[in-house]
Amino acid sequence: MRVTGINVLVVAATAAALAGLVYWHEVTRRGLGDPVFVTGYVLFGAIVFLALYSSRKKLSMLPLGQVSTWLTLHVVVGAATVVLFVLHTGTFWPMGWADRALALLFYLVSLSGLGGYALQLWLPGRLTRSGPEIIYERIPAEIAALREAAEEAVLAAVEKSGFDSLGRYYVQTLSWYFARPRFWLSHVFGGRHAEYWLQQRVATIRHHLSDAEHSALDRLAALGAAKTAVDTHYAMQSVLKGWTLFHVPLASALLTLAVWHLILVHVYAR
């Protein structure tokens, strides 16, 4: 979240509104009033607003404001809901299995949201530095194309040189690397395990090849480096997509349980 004028305004307005609600809550409570219904509705409204962020991203073509502004609102309102939740319940861990289930979901959504925001700050910059953007759904096709090019280079070297040293080495060692994304964990944390692995395998076979095979080995090294970049995009994009698959269902379950909680409160409050 970049510091811009509108972001500062969003943070300031949300903080002022939250401070006003906390003040009103304390004044009402000390006056022997019951602020629970109001804080409950405000909390429910905030949860509904947060749920709209996913829909806003899918409707980016509509003039509904900048996505960056929505992200700022999502983060700031999300942080405010933690205060609203404690203000509404009066405790961090309420009594009763239904209220505790709601609280557990709320905390899981909040923690996963915090983790997701950290990922949004950390991974996109690394993706930009790792090379041109690769669409996630295109990654299998990109790997298949690199694998096909590698196999063609090996076959051409065998036919040209008349030796099968590079061909056998490719089948026994390098084909493993080109088969699918590798070194996922290393790529996620910014390691260079894949690069070192590839360099070591290339250096191991180089002295055993004929001059005619050296150019094919250089071609394999270049294709391997290209695949390392693809694997890096796969690792980081899969983390971002995996987080979404965890956070969004939890948020949907929270919203559903919150609606059920609201219905029960009105039924038993009559």
N, C-alpha and C positions, 0 to 999 in steps of 0.2 A: 504494500500500500504506500504509494508515493505521497509525500507531504505537499499538498496543493491547497489553494484557497478554499475550494469546496470541501475537501477532506477535513480541514481545520474547522470549517463551519459545521459539518455534520457531527464531528466529535464534540464540539462546544454545545450545540443544540441538544444532543442526546444527554450529555452530562448535566446540563441545566434542567432538562425535563426529569431526569432521574433524581437529581437533588431535590427538586420541587416535590416529587412524589414521596420521597423519604421523609421530608419535612411534614407534608400533609399527613402521612401515615402516623408519625409520632404524635402530632397534635391531636388527631382523631382518637388514637389509642389512649392518650392521657385524659382525654375528655370522655372516656368510657364509651366511645363509639366503636363500631365494628368495620374496620377498613378491609376485611378479607375479600369481600365480593369485588370491590373496586380493583384491588391489587391482582386478584385472580383474573379479572377480565383484561386488565392491561397486560399481564403475563401471557394470557392466551392470544391476545392480539399480536404481541411481539413474536410468538411462536409461529403464528400464521404468516406474518410478514417475512420471517426468515425462510419459511417453506417456499415463498414465492420466488426466491433467488434462483432456484433450479429452473423454474419456468422462464424466468427472464433470460437466462443464458441460451435457452432453446429458441427464444423469439428475438434474437439479436437484430433481425432485420426491421423490427418495429421501432418507431420513435418513442421509446419509453425511458429515455435517459441513457447515459453512458454506462457500460458494464462496470467500469472502474468505480463509478459512484455507487452502483449497487453493491459492489464488493465491500466498499468502505462501510456502507450502511449495514451490510450483513455482519461484518466483523464487530462493529461498534454496538449494534443492537444485540448481537449474540453475547458480547461481554456484559451488557446491561441486564440481560435476562438472568444471569447468575445472581445478581443483586436482587432482582425482582422475585426470583424463586425463594430466596431466603427471607425476603421481606414478607412474601405471601404465606409461607409455611411457618415462619417463626423459628425454624430449625434447619440444620443441614440434613437431618435424617428423620423424617416424620414417622409416626406410629401407623400401624395397619399395613397389611400386605399389599393392598391396592395402591396406597399412597407411596409405599416404598418401591413398588415396581415402577411407578411414574417417576419417582426421584432417581432411581437407578438409570432409567432410560435417559432422563434429562442430563445426568452427569456424563453418561457415555457419549451422548450427542455433543455435549460441550467439549469434552476432552478430544473427541475425534475431530471436531471443528477446529480446535486449537492446533492439533497436529496437522490438519490439512492446510491451515493458513501458513504454518511453518514450511510445509512442503512447497506451497505456492511461492514463498519468498526464496527458497533455496534452489529448487530444481530448474525452473525456467531459464535462469541465467546460465546454468551449466549446460542446458540443452543448446542455447544460443552459441556458446563457446565450442561446443562439440562438432559444429559443422552445420550445413544447410538442414533446414527442417525436413523431417521425414514423417509423412502421415502414418499414424500407428497402424491403420488397417492395411497399409501398403508394405509393411515390413516383411511379412512372409514372402511376398513376391520379390522384394529387393534381395533377400537372402537366397532365394531360388536362382535369381539371375546371376549373383556372384558365384554360387556353387557351380552353375552351368559353365560360366566363363572359366573357372578354375579347372574343371574337368576337361574342357576343350584345350586349354593351355598344356595340360599334362599329356593328353593324347597326341597333340601336335609335336611335343618334344620327343615322345617315344618314337613316332614315325620318322622324325627328322634325324635323330641321333642313332636310332637302332638299339638303344639301351633302355632297359626297363627300371633302372634304379629309382628315378623320380616317380614313376608310376606306382611302384610297390610302396615307396615311402608315403606317397599321398594317400593310398588306400589304408595303410596301417596307422597313419598319424594325422595328417592334415585334413582328411575327409571328415574326421570327428568335429573339427572346428567349424567347417562349412555346413554341417548338417542342420544346425539350428542355432538360436542365440545361446551364447556361452558366457560364463563368468558374470552372471547376473548380479550377485552380491557385490563384487568388486566394482562393477560399473555404478551401482547405486551410491556407493560411498566414495566414488572418485578415485578408486585404485587403478593401477596400471598392470594388473596381473595378466590380462589378455595380451597386452602389447609385449610384455616380457616373455610370455609363453611362446608367442609367434616368432619373436626374434631368436629365441633359443632353438626352436625347431628348424628354422631356416638355416641358422649357422651350423647346426649339427650335420645336415646333409650336404651343405655346399661343397665341402672338400672331397666328397665322394662322387661328384657328378662330372660329366664331360663338359667341355666348353659349349657344346650345342645345347646342353640342358640348363646352363646358367641363366640364359635369358628367360626361359620358362619359369625358373625359380624366382627370379626377380618379379615376374608377372604375378606369381602366386603371393609373394610378399605384399605387393601393392593391393591385390584383391583382398588379402587378409586384413590389411590396414583399413580398407574401405568397410569391411564387415565389422571391424571393431567399432567404427563410428556408428554403424547401424545398430549393433548390439547395445551401445551406450544409449541411443535413443529408445530402444525397446525397453531397457531396464528402467529408465527414469519415467517414461510415459506409462509403463505398466504400474508403477507405484502410484502415480497420480490417478490413473483409472481405477486401480484397486481400492484406493482410499475413498473414491466416490461411491463405489459399490458397497463400501462399509458404512459410510456416513449417511447417505441418502435413505437407505432402508430403515436405519435407526431413527432418522428424523421423521420418516413417514409413520413409523410405529409410535413415536412420541406424540405426534399430532393426533393420531387415532385415539390413543389412550387419553389424551387431554380432552378431546371431544366427549368421550365416554364419561370422564370425570366431571365435566361441566353438566352433562345430562343428569348424572346421579345427584349432584349438589342441588340442582333445581327440583328434582323429584322429592328429595328428603327435606328440602328447606320449606316445603309447603306446610 
